[in-house]
Amino acid sequence: MGLLAIIGGSGFASLPSLSVIDSRPVETPYGETSAPVARGRLGDREVLFLPRHGPSHHLPPHGINYRANLWALRASQAERVVALAAVGGITPAYGPRVLAVPDQIIDYTHGREHTLHDGVSGTVGHIDLTEPYCEDLRRALIAACARLGRSVVVGGTYGATQGPRLETRAEILRYERDGCDMVGMTGMPEASLARELGLCYASLAFVVNWAAGKSGRIITMKEIEENLVSSVEPVMAVLTAVAAENRAA
C-alpha cells in the first residue's frame, strides 16, 4: 500500500485531526491546484491532504482544476486517494447523515477538462472504467467502518452533476430512473483522471440532504450545513482508521 492522500470536499477545507508537517505548492503541467498539498500525520500515519474547493471553499465544482489536483497528488508520491463527497440522497437507504462507499458513477457533467489525453502530447489513451473505484480501497473503507461499529451503506451509484446549483425534482427523478442512489457535483472527472494516473481511488460519501423532491421540503443551506457538521466526527474516525492500516505510511 502506498502513501494515502485525502481529497477534502464540502465541510472539509481542512482536516481537524491532521497534524500538518508541511504544505507546499506543486507545479503541474495543467496549471494551479486548488491549494498547496499538505503533508501531515493522521493518528500515527503520514498522509497527504488537498481541499478540492480550496482552503476557503471558493472554487465551484465546475471551476476546480481536477487534472492539476490529481497530478499533484501523484507527484507527491500518493498511490491511494480517498475522496470525500457531500451528496444528496435519492433512494431510501441514502438518507441524511448516512455514510456510503459507492461502487458506480454516472457522469452528467459537461465542459470540464476531463482527460490527460487531450492531444497536446500527441498521444491518445483509453482507460477501462467498468469499475470506476479501486476495490481494494473500497474494502478498506468498509472494513474501517466495521471495526469502528459505524453504519455504512456498501455500494451505490453516484450521479455526478454540473452544479453549482442544486437539481430540479424532474432531474432527480431522471437520475433515479437511470439508477443513481446519490447525487453530487465533484465525482467526475476526478475518478476517471485518477484511473488515467494509475491512482487507487475511492469515495467516502456522506449524505447531507435528501435530493430535490425526496423530502417534500425545499432544500436549505441551513439543513446542509447542520448535516455537514454532524458528519465531521464519523468521517474523521473512518479516515484515521484507514490511515492506520496503511502500512507504507
Secondary structure, DSSP 8 states (H G I E B T S, - for coil): --EEEEEE-TT-SS-TTEEEEEEE----TT---SS-EEEEEETTEEEEEEETTTTTT---GGG--HHHHHHHHHHTTEEEEEEEEEEEE-STT--TT-EEE--EEEE---SS---S-SSTTS-------SS-S-HHHHHHHHHHHHHHT---EE--EEEE---SS---HHHHHHHHHHT-SEEESSSTTHHHHHHHTT-EEEEEEEEEEE-TTSSSS---HHHHHHHHHHHHHHHHHHHHHHHHT-TT-
